[in-house]
Amino acid sequence: MGAAPVSVFKAASTSIAIGGVSQVAIFGGVQGGIIANPAAARDQGIPIPETLFYDFINPASLVESPTTFRLAPGQSIQVPPGLATNLNVNAATVGHKFSAIIIQPLVSLVSTGATFPPSGPTGLVNVIKAYLYQEYADDADLQAMFASYNSYAQQFVDWFNQINLPIYTSSLIAGTLLDWVADGLYGMLRPTLSSGLNQNLGPYNTALYNQLVWNGYKAIGADNVTVTSDDIFKRIMTWRLYRGDGQTFNPQWLKRRILRFLNGPNGTDPVIDNTYSVSVSYPSRFVIDIILPLTPNSVILQEAIQSGAVELPFQYTFNVSIASS
């Protein structure tokens, strides 16, 4: 069998952090390496070139000792293969730069055979049972009480394993439990959808004189308000939490999120083999026109975009319309 492939990596440090204080340049457990003290002052990053001290056993000092050795400007050493201890270095001037590399095996990612998401519980399946002290073991009433307690505790463990709280797309996560999961695990509150934004009266030039008390404030809500069902709330959660499209906003990113919202019941991820049914155009630099296909949830998505319930870049103004057929 051949040797494992290796590669060259940067060492733990390549400059002196504090003058006169020993520091680790190379941690033990490497297959080899090189450390070099540059010859020129400009390469060392200090006014006058100076000596670098190194020690394979103890913290490096600024003088030679039985374990500390000097590395004059322009000199280098090779790190012994299979070094088990740390290589410590020291120099008088802070910022003294040196070169240090290590030779290590390449990191290989080996599959453990596990599936994601897991098909079943990955934690505790059976409760750790409570038990009586031996001196009470012959008491039938206490034994029955502890058996009942253990059975009740097991029901809690079985319920948590069955319901799988983080998987909000499950039909078991519904109603107030969905609100609790969304807020507690994902920091999201169930929004109220409407056909437009609130009109806020109070800031200067938002209302005529004598319409409000002086320094008053009034929020006028949208005319059309839609109650957000569990199904729609889960679609809104997936819009925010889904990471499969990447982090870069572009027309394809937007189209795929739109189709996922329209066609993914309870926030599930449907197969999206094309995005031709959604139109995204840029009539100007910071304006985006969206034409949605006609589906049962198109109006709801239109309201969600207009009210800000789904996250979109704030730099753009989004005009949303629905195709007639």
ABEGO torsion letter per residue (X at the ends): XBBBBBBBBBBABABBABBGBBBBABBBGBAEEBBBBBABAAAAGBABBBBBBBBAABBBBABBBAABBBBBBGBBBBBBBGBABBBBBBBABBGBBBBBBBBBBBBBBBBAGBBOBBABBABBABBBBBBBBAAAAABAAAAAAAAAAAAAAAAAAAAAAAAGAABAABAABBEAAAAAAAAAAAGBBBBBBBABBBBBBGBBGABBBGABBBGBBBBBBBABBBBBBAAAAAAAAAAAABAAAEABBBAAAAAAAAAAAAABBGGBBBBBABAAABBBBBABAABBBBBBBBBAAAAAAAAAAAAGABBBBAABBBBBBBBAX
